[in-house]
């Protein structure tokens, strides 16, 4: 009876992680379509996926490739030219290191999440490494200060710090978060001392909020004086009248360093790419189509974002236009990645396969864009 109960629990939980068993891909795409679990964070940096799900039948009609809903927001058949190439299970796994952790455990096989966390995972791998297979977007990170702070620009903020007799506390969502790393480097450039606790000469105390969902409560309770983080939390703080944007992190010093800084991407294990290239390429096509939808009509994209994320429409209308969406490794994206990788290497943040590697060597190993670029060419040809 006990074994039967366990089996029933595994069957019920299979929708999410297959009872947490490692992924066992089918032998051939042409046989039985594989079931692939896609982990995502749930915020609007990743709405190319959500739009692809919401516009699935329209994409199939217009482009012969798309997601056909089996269970709303959870299960979709990936269809191309009338053929099911894979069944996709969409699972919200959380940001920061949570998505890479789920990927390393085998709970998910494709992940949508931040570039630094993905690279950190890859750094520690010796076999079957994870690869970034498609960008999702750049920018969309801001410095927000609590209501009542008079600073309205980065220069104002720096002047406040230099004149203050006590430090300010600024929250960040995860140790490897893009926003935190940029903010630290900008403070270093200004000669502003920061630390994780108060001390002699410290002007900024960096507070690990553990998760982006904690930013609003911590700001409201005045535990922090502000935060550096991605949208749509920035727009949500402003909508709640708890804080205001002081600077877009892409504009922080050193000048022209952080334009098009990388943030979210699509990643997958090397063996999955080798086992199911046709399915992965078709998946990347729907990511391309979702991205085209956003860039063609930002207002419509904001409405779709609100529909999926359940954030107020006004929040998404304020958030989505501040994010640069792209599903191709453009020259601007590659430049941003090179700047970021060089920063990570200079800071000696890698201890594994990327230790003492150049930015170019890191990116050559970390990124695998052949399927992404093929997907774009095939869509363009049609």
Helices and strands as residue ranges (DSSP letters): H 2-17, G 18-20, E 34-40, G 44-46, H 47-54, H 56-63, E 65-71, E 75-80, E 83-92, H 98-105, E 110-114, H 115-123, E 130-135, E 137-139, E 141-146, H 154-163, E 168-172, H 178-190, E 194-195, E 204-208, G 212-214, H 215-220, E 226-230, H 233-239, E 243-248, G 249-251, E 264-269, H 270-275, H 277-296, H 298-309, H 313-319, G 320-322, E 323-325, H 331-346, H 359-366, H 370-381
